[in-house]
Amino acid sequence: MGSKRPGFRDNIHRLFEEAQQTDLSSGVVQLIESRGQQAQLKDLPVDRILPNPAQPRLSYEEESLTELADSIREHGVLQPVLVRPVGSQFGLIAGERRWRASRMAGRETIPAIVVDFDEQTALEVSIIENLQREDVTPLEEAIMFRKMTDLGYSVRQLAQKLGKDKGYVEN
């Protein structure tokens, strides 16, 4: 299996380059490299993607989604969503706003990076991806910090992974 790892690393970096400036952080890329079994860039039918039941975000501004839907109608989806196979469908890991806005825009397909993650890794990636956003509310952020510590992260590890001060995470 060790001989497959360099090819996988090359593959995942190629996929991210093809995806043109994805919004996934380097921490997420590292998780994909270390825990992902397969990764592919595909155009998936929007209706075959399931929302993330553990979505860390509590709310979405309708006006913001409408603006994103308008942009998607005009320019398409510029950054792929991240999904994992769930039976014959795909579970959303990251990119829920893009997915929702694509549905609003009436798109039939959406570009997606498909990674074979287990449930815990999918949750971890989803939380990390959302924590690195600027528009997360303090309550959402606190809930996500709690979920990460429940997954076994120490406050120090979480602060380091997110690039935040340890005192900030503790507070």
C-alpha positions in Angstrom: 0.0 0.0 0.0 2.9 2.3 0.6 3.7 2.4 -3.1 0.2 3.7 -3.9 0.5 6.8 -1.6 2.8 8.9 -3.8 0.5 8.4 -6.8 -2.5 9.3 -4.7 -0.7 12.5 -3.5 0.1 13.4 -7.1 -3.5 12.7 -8.0 -5.1 14.8 -5.3 -2.9 17.7 -6.0 -3.7 17.4 -9.7 -7.4 17.4 -8.9 -7.1 20.5 -6.8 -5.1 22.3 -9.6 -7.8 21.3 -12.1 -10.4 22.6 -9.8 -8.8 26.1 -10.0 -8.3 27.6 -6.6 -10.6 25.5 -4.5 -11.5 27.0 -1.2 -10.4 24.0 0.7 -7.6 24.7 3.2 -4.2 23.0 3.2 -5.4 21.2 6.4 -8.3 19.7 4.4 -5.9 18.7 1.6 -3.7 17.0 4.2 -6.6 15.1 5.5 -7.6 14.0 2.0 -4.0 12.8 1.4 -3.7 11.0 4.7 -7.2 9.4 5.0 -8.8 9.4 1.6 -9.0 6.2 -0.3 -10.0 7.7 -3.7 -10.4 11.2 -5.1 -12.0 12.2 -8.4 -13.2 15.4 -9.9 -16.6 14.9 -11.5 -19.7 16.8 -12.6 -22.4 15.4 -10.4 -26.2 15.8 -10.8 -27.2 18.3 -8.1 -30.2 16.1 -7.1 -27.9 13.2 -6.3 -26.1 15.2 -3.6 -27.5 14.9 0.0 -27.1 17.8 2.4 -24.8 17.3 5.3 -26.9 16.3 8.4 -24.1 17.4 10.7 -23.6 20.7 8.9 -21.9 23.0 11.4 -23.5 26.2 10.0 -26.8 27.1 11.7 -28.1 29.5 9.1 -27.7 30.9 5.6 -28.6 34.4 4.6 -31.2 34.2 1.8 -29.9 37.4 0.1 -26.4 36.0 0.0 -27.6 32.7 -1.5 -29.6 34.6 -4.1 -26.5 36.6 -5.0 -24.4 33.5 -5.3 -27.2 31.8 -7.4 -27.1 34.8 -9.8 -23.3 34.6 -10.0 -23.6 30.8 -10.7 -26.1 31.5 -13.5 -23.7 33.9 -15.1 -20.3 32.3 -14.5 -21.0 28.7 -13.4 -19.7 27.1 -10.2 -16.0 28.1 -10.0 -15.0 26.0 -7.0 -16.1 22.4 -6.7 -17.9 21.0 -3.7 -16.5 18.2 -1.7 -18.6 15.0 -1.4 -18.3 11.4 -0.4 -20.2 8.4 -1.8 -23.3 7.4 0.2 -24.8 4.4 -1.6 -25.9 5.5 -5.0 -25.8 9.2 -3.9 -23.2 11.6 -2.5 -23.0 13.2 0.9 -22.0 16.8 1.0 -18.9 17.5 3.1 -18.0 21.1 2.1 -19.6 23.6 -0.2 -23.2 23.6 1.0 -23.7 27.3 0.0 -22.5 26.5 -3.6 -24.8 23.4 -3.7 -27.8 25.3 -2.4 -27.2 28.2 -4.8 -26.7 25.9 -7.7 -30.1 24.4 -7.0 -31.6 27.9 -6.8 -29.9 28.7 -10.1 -31.5 25.7 -11.7 -28.3 23.9 -12.5 -28.5 20.2 -13.3 -24.9 19.4 -12.4 -22.2 20.8 -10.1 -18.4 20.2 -10.1 -17.4 18.0 -7.2 -14.4 16.4 -5.7 -15.4 12.9 -4.7 -13.4 11.5 -1.8 -14.0 8.2 0.0 -14.1 9.4 3.7 -15.5 7.7 6.7 -18.2 9.5 8.7 -15.7 10.9 11.3 -13.3 12.2 8.7 -16.1 13.8 6.8 -17.3 15.6 9.9 -13.8 16.7 10.7 -13.2 18.2 7.2 -16.6 19.9 7.3 -15.9 21.5 10.6 -12.4 22.6 9.7 -13.5 24.0 6.3 -16.3 26.0 8.0 -14.1 27.3 10.9 -11.7 28.9 8.4 -14.5 31.1 7.0 -14.8 34.7 8.0 -18.6 34.8 8.1 -19.1 32.2 10.8 -21.1 33.5 13.8 -19.5 33.2 17.3 -22.1 30.7 18.3 -21.5 28.5 15.2 -17.7 28.8 15.9 -18.2 27.7 19.5 -20.3 24.7 18.5 -17.7 23.7 16.0 -14.9 24.0 18.5 -16.9 21.8 20.8 -17.4 19.2 18.1 -13.7 19.2 17.3 -12.8 18.6 20.9 -15.4 15.9 21.1 -13.5 14.3 18.2 -10.4 14.2 20.3 -8.6 17.4 19.5 -7.0 19.2 22.4 -7.5 23.0 22.5 -3.8 23.4 21.5 -4.1 21.0 18.5 -7.3 22.8 17.4 -5.8 26.2 17.7 -2.7 25.1 15.7 -4.8 23.4 13.0 -7.0 26.5 12.6 -4.2 29.1 12.9 -5.8 30.7 15.9 -4.4 31.6 19.3 -5.0 29.0 22.0 -6.6 31.6 24.3 -9.0 32.5 21.6 -10.1 28.9 21.2 -10.4 28.4 25.0 -12.6 31.5 25.3 
